[in-house]
Amino acid sequence: MAEPNKLGPQGPKSPKGVPPSVVWSVLGLGLVVLIGLGIYYARKGQPKPARAKAPPAAAKPVPATNSEATVAMSEKANKESQGWSFVPKGLVVLDGTTFLCDGAIRTSGLASAANGGRRPGAFLDNPVNRKGSRIHLLQASEYAWRVPPGAPYGHFVLHYADGKTHSFDLNWGIHGWDWFRGRNEKDKEPRDENTHLAWEKQRADGMYIRAYHTILENPYPDVVITSFDVIQPLYPANLLLWGFTVDDDPRPLADAFDPADLPMGRTAPQTITFTLQDAAGKPLPEASLSWTAVANRGRIEFPPFRADALGQVKIEVPRGSLFQINYRASGPEGKQAAGVLRLEEGGLFPDRQIIELTGN
């Protein structure tokens, strides 16, 4: 007799009568646990991902130039120029140098005087109180009519804390041109390699306004510059000085242009020495001399120049530009003197003039 079939209507039986559905559930759960454990141990052997680093703090901005070395000139600036809206204003960075602009120190040249200008011929004792290896000027000439090549339009004298002085000129065509450029006028580079066109703007009428940046070597970089003088050399063009900065700019400089290379530079001005003394012939170093340059058209007044330790005041005038010099000397205790110098034979003024100051 055949063995009966052990497969009943519910399929196979698990041991001890456990239903097959429970068996399959347990087997499925075990498989899931095994897979999870495999993934866990596989990951455990791998290095943990690095945490994202916070972005570094932003670096402090580096100033473009040494702005604290700028020199304020507002008190000496021409009032009319302070109202011009088409020129640099405030703290500006031009050609890599910071300047503080609030109008221009503006002298009067012979062309300006002939055109009715009444500006001074010099601005003395402009405070600086800075030291550094470089001197930066933001400048241009004005009224540059019939200017001889290389003619000076600005004479500077630097005064140092130890009593030294240093002087230099700005020359037309070498350190700059007129601040006006016609709409059809070709732009020209100054001949000095340490001078660059720093700023230019076209006006509504088509004219261009421009300013030049001249870099000069300071011969005494470790001594404080206490002040500077700007003196009009009495040629046609005059100076517009927009900015003056002293710093330690590391840019190497080319050799300074020598104005003696031009015909104009070989014509030395005449030096006139005024000696101020009292009735006993004693020099008056505390005295001063103001003077007026009289040309065929117009005149230019110069403020009082202080005498040196010998009681002397020296002025320079180009040969053939003036026919008369009026002067007034002032000293201690109300002592004064005034006079006139006229051209002598040969077209020159007397080289030396002794002035005796007396009381009122």
Summary of the structure (lengths in Angstrom):
residues: 360
radius of gyration: 41.3
end to end distance: 167.2
largest distance: 169.5
contacts: 1045
relative contact order: 0.14
helix: 14%
strand: 39%
